[in-house]
């Protein structure tokens, strides 16, 4: 079973570098509540998670650099007028048992800001705790089992 978790731009799970290069823009009518914007070079944000996918939303009016687990990508999204967000970057089919890292860097400048709104990451839940199978030989006189554990005798009512 998989589920998505939303992390908005004001979450302490997002690390901004340098912090002074990023400004928060309140968005009271938006579910995320705010966005973060930078026009500085260099400026980046970092996020680490365990899961199988990630989707990053915002605006990038110039090519931005995205690195996931060391793989370098360039991306941009110029959305509708205003501060509306769109999908900047997506990665899926990642190893769900591994910890992944994302960095999103501004390649623009004063005329091409990078605006980060929120991200979603997908985590897979297992079907429960690992199951252990033990086949016991309960035939008379047997002292072994396929698991190497001594047989257990259950007395019925």
C-alpha positions as CSV (number, residue, x, y, z in Angstrom):
1,X,0.0,0.0,0.0
2,X,1.3,3.4,-0.9
3,X,0.4,6.9,0.4
4,X,1.5,10.4,-0.4
5,X,2.7,13.0,2.1
6,X,2.6,16.7,1.4
7,X,5.4,18.9,2.7
8,X,4.8,22.7,2.2
9,X,7.5,25.3,1.8
10,X,7.4,26.4,5.4
11,X,8.0,22.9,6.8
12,X,11.2,22.5,8.9
13,X,11.9,19.4,6.8
14,X,13.0,21.6,3.9
15,X,16.5,23.0,4.3
16,X,17.1,26.3,2.4
17,X,20.7,27.4,1.6
18,X,21.7,30.0,2.2
19,X,18.7,30.8,4.4
20,X,19.1,34.5,3.8
21,X,18.6,34.0,0.0
22,X,15.1,32.8,0.4
23,X,12.0,34.9,1.2
24,X,8.6,33.5,2.3
25,X,5.5,34.7,0.5
26,X,2.3,34.3,2.5
27,X,-0.6,32.8,0.5
28,X,-3.6,32.8,2.9
29,X,-6.1,31.5,0.3
30,X,-3.9,28.6,-0.7
31,X,-3.8,25.2,1.1
32,X,0.0,25.3,1.4
33,X,-0.2,28.7,3.2
34,X,3.0,30.1,1.7
35,X,5.7,29.8,-1.0
36,X,9.4,30.5,-0.8
37,X,11.2,32.5,-3.5
38,X,14.8,33.2,-4.4
39,X,16.5,35.2,-7.1
40,X,20.0,34.6,-5.7
41,X,22.8,32.6,-7.2
42,X,23.7,30.3,-5.7
43,X,20.6,29.3,-3.8
44,X,19.1,25.8,-3.3
45,X,16.8,23.8,-1.2
46,X,17.3,20.2,0.1
47,X,15.0,17.5,1.2
48,X,15.6,13.9,2.3
49,X,13.0,11.1,2.4
50,X,12.4,7.4,2.3
51,X,10.0,6.3,-0.4
52,X,9.4,5.5,-4.1
53,X,8.6,8.9,-5.6
54,X,8.6,12.7,-5.3
55,X,6.8,15.5,-7.1
56,X,8.0,19.1,-6.6
57,X,5.6,22.1,-7.3
58,X,6.3,25.8,-7.8
59,X,7.5,28.0,-10.6
60,X,10.9,28.2,-12.3
61,X,11.1,30.9,-15.0
62,X,14.5,29.7,-16.0
63,X,16.1,26.3,-16.0
64,X,16.6,25.0,-12.5
65,X,18.9,22.2,-11.5
66,X,17.4,19.2,-9.7
67,X,19.6,16.5,-8.3
68,X,18.0,13.3,-6.9
69,X,20.3,10.7,-5.5
70,X,23.2,12.2,-7.5
71,X,21.4,12.2,-10.8
72,X,21.5,15.7,-12.4
73,X,18.4,17.1,-14.2
74,X,17.4,20.5,-15.6
75,X,13.8,21.6,-15.4
76,X,11.6,24.6,-15.7
77,X,7.9,25.4,-15.4
78,X,6.4,28.7,-16.4
79,X,2.8,28.6,-15.2
80,X,-0.2,30.8,-15.7
81,X,0.1,34.5,-14.7
82,X,0.3,35.2,-11.0
83,X,1.8,32.9,-8.4
84,X,0.1,29.7,-9.5
85,X,2.2,26.6,-9.1
86,X,2.8,23.7,-11.4
87,X,4.9,20.6,-11.5
88,X,8.6,21.5,-11.6
89,X,10.0,18.0,-11.3
90,X,8.9,14.4,-10.7
91,X,10.7,11.1,-10.0
92,X,9.1,7.8,-9.5
93,X,10.0,4.1,-9.4
94,X,12.7,4.8,-6.8
95,X,13.8,2.1,-4.4
96,X,11.1,2.4,-1.6
97,X,13.4,1.0,1.1
98,X,16.2,3.6,0.4
99,X,16.7,7.1,1.8
100,X,16.7,9.6,-1.1
101,X,18.0,13.1,-1.4
102,X,16.7,16.0,-3.5
103,X,18.3,19.3,-4.2
104,X,16.7,22.1,-6.2
105,X,18.9,25.0,-7.2
106,X,18.2,28.3,-8.8
107,X,19.9,28.8,-12.2
108,X,18.1,32.0,-12.9
109,X,18.6,35.3,-11.2
110,X,16.7,38.6,-10.6
111,X,14.7,38.3,-13.8
112,X,14.0,34.6,-13.4
113,X,13.1,33.6,-9.8
114,X,12.7,30.1,-8.5
115,X,9.5,29.8,-6.4
116,X,9.0,26.6,-4.3
117,X,5.4,25.9,-3.2
118,X,5.3,22.3,-1.9
119,X,6.3,18.7,-2.6
120,X,4.7,15.3,-2.4
121,X,6.6,12.2,-1.7
122,X,5.3,8.6,-1.9
123,X,5.9,6.0,0.7
124,X,5.0,2.4,0.5
125,X,3.7,0.5,3.5
126,X,4.4,-3.2,3.8
127,X,1.6,-5.7,4.2
128,X,2.6,-6.0,7.9
129,X,5.4,-7.6,9.8
130,X,7.5,-10.2,8.1
131,X,5.9,-13.6,8.2
132,X,7.9,-16.6,9.4
133,X,6.9,-20.1,8.3
134,X,7.9,-23.1,10.4
135,X,6.9,-26.5,9.3
136,X,6.9,-28.9,12.3
137,X,7.0,-32.6,12.0
138,X,4.6,-33.8,14.6
139,X,4.7,-37.5,13.7
140,X,5.2,-39.9,16.7
141,X,8.9,-40.2,17.7
142,X,10.1,-37.2,15.5
143,X,12.5,-34.7,17.1
144,X,13.1,-32.5,14.1
145,X,11.4,-30.0,11.8
146,X,12.2,-28.3,8.5
147,X,13.2,-25.2,10.4
148,X,15.7,-26.9,12.7
149,X,13.5,-26.1,15.7
150,X,12.4,-29.0,18.0
151,X,8.8,-29.9,17.4
152,X,6.1,-28.4,19.6
153,X,3.4,-30.7,20.8
154,X,-0.1,-29.2,21.1
155,X,-2.6,-31.2,23.1
156,X,-6.1,-30.7,21.8
157,X,-9.1,-30.4,24.1
